[in-house]
Amino acid sequence: MINRVVVPVRDDGNAECVLRHAISLAKNVNAHIIVTHCRLRPEDMLPFGVPMSRDMKKQIMTQSASVLNLAETVMRQEVEAICASAGVQMSDKPIPHAVTAQFIEAEGRQVDVVRRHGRLADIVVVAKPEIDRNLGTNTLKAALFHTGRPVYMCDGSMPDEVKGFDQIALCWDGSIEATRAVAQSLWLMKIAKKVNILTVEAEHVQIRPEELQLYLSEHDINSDIIMVKSSGSTGASLMKVSEACGAEIIILGAYGNNQYFERVLGGVTQHFVDHASRPLVLVH
């Protein structure tokens, strides 16, 4: 099981969606949620390369500090209101057999905040990147490549209610990333009623899905094997089958190939990140 869920938030309009997904996840395991709000430093608000007097700099930094303090207050109140509506108690430390949340104001860049707090998380919850607004990509990359922890990426929708998971899809190709995803998601698969192992037929798989199915059964996890016929894009085929089998969460090893080439030329992970209609659990 997990005890600590880290949720990095900032003033981009995604805080409620990400937090409610984290609460939905935490209520299945009575976890402690740490909400980290990224706060810029006043000196970061100074215009770069613009000459100005010492008094002008001081005035800008004073005004910036006031704006940042207001943003912190608004975000803290929003987090407290969301938690209250979901029956989650605010607490600076976990309370046994209860879902709790803690608000931390973290100064610095978002990626640095994610690295700092994500490494001691059991799972990091982030928003789906918004390409049109150029938001979230660096946060997702920081969580995936610089924390060593599994990353729960929301699909952009607001969870309707808190409940257990009926179906989970696990994308399996026998790679080291896939085996890490299995190891770091056993707790999640244990609380699901059914796990569907998705393996592409045409691909060479070093470890057969039947071996994985046996391994999962030794952990009291019930699973079915679904062989996926790849027609065109492997990522699109896996996503189509995962949706058809009713998966509420999709687990996959992330960026087994070079991350740059996947992002530029396309790849399974990048297809899921770009087109996810379900929450993803990604492990690199």
matplotlib code that plots the C-alpha trace (Angstrom):
import matplotlib.pyplot as plt

x = [0.0, 1.0, 1.1, 2.2, 0.7, 2.5, 0.4, 2.4, 0.0, 0.3, -2.0, -2.8, -6.4, -5.7, -5.4, -8.9, -8.8, -5.5, -6.3, -9.7, -7.9, -5.4, -8.2, -10.0, -6.8, -5.9, -9.4, -8.8, -5.7, -6.1, -3.1, -1.7, -1.7, 1.0, 0.0, 3.0, 2.3, 5.1, 5.9, 8.2, 10.7, 10.1, 13.4, 12.1, 9.5, 12.1, 12.2, 15.3, 17.9, 16.1, 18.2, 16.5, 17.4, 17.7, 14.5, 12.6, 13.8, 12.8, 9.4, 8.8, 10.0, 7.7, 4.7, 5.7, 5.8, 2.3, 1.0, 2.7, 1.4, -2.2, -1.7, -0.6, -3.6, -6.0, -4.5, -4.4, -8.1, -9.0, -7.2, -8.8, -12.3, -11.8, -10.6, -13.5, -16.0, -14.5, -14.3, -10.5, -9.0, -6.1, -3.2, 0.6, 1.1, -0.8, -3.6, -4.0, -6.9, -7.8, -7.3, -5.4, -3.9, -1.2, -0.4, 3.2, 4.3, 7.5, 9.6, 11.3, 10.6, 7.9, 10.4, 12.6, 9.7, 8.6, 12.2, 12.5, 9.2, 8.5, 11.5, 10.0, 6.5, 4.9, 3.2, 3.2, -0.1, 0.2, -2.1, -2.2, 0.0, -1.8, 0.1, -2.0, -1.1, 2.4, 1.6, 2.5, 5.1, 8.1, 6.2, 5.4, 9.0, 10.5, 8.2, 9.0, 12.8, 13.9, 12.0, 12.2, 8.6, 5.4, 3.5, -0.3, -1.3, -4.9, -6.9, -8.4, -11.8, -13.1, -13.7, -17.4, -17.0, -14.6, -14.8, -12.6, -11.4, -13.2, -10.8, -7.1, -5.2, -1.5, 0.5, 3.2, 6.1, 8.6, 10.9, 12.6, 10.3, 7.3, 8.7, 9.3, 5.7, 4.5, 6.6, 5.6, 1.9, 1.2, -0.7, -2.9, -3.6, -4.5, -7.4, -8.8, -11.3, -9.7, -6.4, -6.2, -2.7, -2.4, 0.4, 0.9, 0.9, 3.4, 6.1, 8.9, 8.3, 11.2, 8.9, 5.6, 2.4, 1.6, 4.6, 3.5, 0.0, 1.5, 3.5, 0.5, -1.5, 1.2, 0.3, -3.4, -4.1, -6.7, -5.8, -6.7, -4.4, -5.6, -3.4, -3.6, -3.5, -1.5, -2.9, -0.8, 0.1, 0.9, 0.0, -3.4, -4.1, -3.3, -5.4, -8.4, -8.3, -7.8, -10.9, -12.9, -12.2, -13.4, -10.1, -10.4, -6.6, -3.9, -0.4, 2.6, 6.3, 7.2, 9.6, 11.4, 13.0, 14.8, 12.4, 13.4, 12.7, 9.4, 8.3, 9.5, 8.8, 6.0, 5.9, 3.6, 4.1, 3.8, 0.6, -0.9, 0.3, -1.1, -4.5, -5.2, -8.9, -8.2, -5.8, -2.3, 0.2, 3.6, 6.9, 10.3]
y = [0.0, 3.7, 6.2, 9.5, 11.1, 14.3, 16.7, 19.7, 22.6, 26.2, 29.0, 27.4, 26.4, 22.6, 22.5, 21.2, 18.5, 17.2, 17.3, 15.5, 12.7, 12.5, 12.3, 9.6, 7.6, 8.2, 7.2, 3.7, 3.3, 6.0, 7.9, 11.3, 13.9, 16.5, 19.5, 21.5, 25.0, 26.4, 30.0, 32.2, 34.4, 38.1, 38.6, 36.2, 38.8, 41.4, 42.1, 40.4, 42.7, 46.0, 48.6, 50.2, 52.0, 50.4, 52.0, 50.8, 47.2, 47.4, 48.7, 45.9, 43.2, 44.6, 44.6, 41.1, 39.8, 41.1, 39.4, 36.1, 36.2, 36.7, 33.9, 31.6, 32.6, 31.9, 28.5, 27.5, 28.4, 26.5, 23.4, 23.6, 24.0, 21.1, 18.8, 19.9, 19.1, 15.6, 14.9, 15.0, 16.4, 18.9, 17.7, 18.3, 14.5, 11.3, 10.1, 6.3, 4.9, 8.3, 10.3, 13.6, 16.5, 18.9, 22.2, 23.2, 26.4, 25.6, 28.4, 28.0, 26.6, 24.0, 21.4, 21.9, 21.6, 18.3, 16.9, 18.0, 16.6, 13.8, 11.7, 10.9, 10.2, 6.9, 8.4, 11.8, 13.1, 15.6, 17.1, 16.0, 18.4, 21.1, 21.6, 24.5, 26.5, 25.0, 23.8, 20.7, 19.0, 20.0, 19.0, 15.5, 15.1, 16.2, 13.7, 10.8, 11.3, 13.0, 11.3, 7.6, 7.3, 6.3, 9.1, 9.3, 11.5, 12.8, 12.6, 16.1, 15.0, 15.5, 12.2, 11.8, 9.9, 8.0, 4.3, 1.3, 0.4, -2.4, -2.7, -1.7, -2.2, -3.1, -2.6, -5.4, -5.9, -7.4, -4.3, -3.0, -0.1, -2.4, -4.6, -1.4, -0.4, -3.7, -3.6, -0.1, -0.6, -3.9, -2.0, -0.4, -3.7, -5.3, -2.9, -3.5, -6.2, -7.2, -6.5, -6.9, -7.6, -6.1, -7.4, -6.6, -9.8, -8.8, -7.5, -9.6, -10.0, -11.4, -12.4, -13.9, -12.4, -15.9, -15.6, -12.2, -13.6, -16.3, -13.7, -11.5, -14.5, -15.1, -11.6, -12.5, -10.4, -11.7, -11.0, -11.8, -11.7, -9.8, -10.0, -6.8, -6.7, -3.7, -1.9, 1.2, 2.9, 0.5, 3.2, 3.8, 0.0, -0.4, 2.6, 1.4, -2.0, -0.6, 1.6, -1.3, -3.5, -0.7, 0.2, 3.0, 3.3, 2.4, 1.3, 1.4, 1.6, 5.1, 6.0, 2.8, 4.3, 7.6, 10.2, 12.8, 10.6, 9.4, 13.0, 14.1, 11.0, 9.5, 6.5, 4.4, 6.5, 9.8, 8.7, 7.9, 11.1, 13.2, 11.3, 9.9, 9.5, 7.6, 8.4, 6.9, 5.4, 5.9, 4.5, 5.1]
z = [0.0, -0.1, 2.6, 0.9, -2.2, -3.4, -5.5, -6.9, -7.8, -9.0, -10.2, -13.6, -13.0, -12.7, -8.9, -8.2, -10.8, -9.7, -6.0, -6.4, -8.4, -5.5, -3.0, -5.0, -5.0, -1.4, -0.1, -1.3, 0.9, 3.7, 2.5, 3.5, 0.7, 0.6, -1.6, -2.7, -4.0, -6.1, -5.2, -7.2, -5.4, -5.5, -7.4, -10.1, -10.9, -11.9, -15.7, -17.1, -18.8, -18.0, -16.2, -13.2, -10.0, -6.6, -5.4, -8.4, -7.8, -4.2, -5.1, -7.7, -5.2, -2.5, -4.8, -6.1, -2.5, -1.9, -5.1, -4.2, -0.6, -2.0, -4.4, -1.6, 0.5, -2.3, -3.1, 0.5, 0.9, -2.3, -1.1, 2.3, 0.8, -1.6, 1.2, 3.5, 0.7, 0.3, 4.0, 4.1, 7.3, 7.1, 9.2, 9.2, 9.7, 8.8, 11.1, 11.3, 9.3, 7.8, 4.7, 5.5, 3.6, 4.2, 2.4, 1.9, 0.3, -1.7, -3.1, -6.4, -9.9, -10.3, -11.6, -8.6, -6.2, -7.9, -7.6, -4.0, -2.7, -5.2, -4.3, -0.9, -2.3, -2.8, -5.9, -7.6, -9.0, -11.9, -14.5, -18.1, -20.1, -22.1, -25.3, -26.5, -23.2, -23.0, -19.5, -17.6, -19.8, -17.7, -14.5, -15.9, -17.1, -13.7, -11.9, -14.3, -14.8, -11.6, -8.7, -9.3, -8.2, -10.1, -11.6, -11.7, -14.7, -14.6, -17.8, -17.4, -16.2, -12.7, -10.8, -10.0, -6.8, -4.6, -5.2, -5.8, -9.3, -11.2, -14.2, -14.6, -17.8, -17.6, -20.8, -20.9, -23.2, -20.8, -20.8, -17.7, -17.6, -17.7, -14.8, -12.8, -13.4, -12.2, -9.0, -8.1, -8.9, -7.1, -4.4, -7.0, -8.8, -5.4, -4.8, -8.3, -9.1, -12.3, -14.1, -17.9, -19.2, -22.7, -24.9, -28.6, -30.7, -33.3, -30.9, -29.5, -25.7, -23.7, -20.7, -21.8, -20.4, -18.9, -16.7, -15.5, -14.9, -12.7, -10.8, -10.2, -9.0, -6.3, -5.1, -5.0, -8.1, -10.6, -14.2, -17.8, -20.8, -23.9, -27.0, -29.0, -32.8, -33.8, -36.8, -37.5, -34.3, -31.4, -28.9, -30.5, -30.6, -27.0, -26.0, -28.1, -26.4, -22.9, -23.4, -24.8, -21.8, -19.5, -17.8, -15.4, -15.0, -17.4, -16.1, -18.4, -18.3, -19.7, -22.4, -22.9, -26.0, -26.1, -24.7, -27.2, -30.2, -28.7, -28.2, -31.7, -33.8, -31.8, -29.5, -27.3, -24.2, -26.0, -27.6, -24.2, -22.8, -25.7, -26.0, -22.6, -21.9, -18.6, -15.8, -16.4, -14.0, -15.6, -14.4, -16.0]

ax = plt.figure().add_subplot(projection="3d")
ax.plot(x, y, z, "-o")
ax.set_aspect("equal")
plt.show()
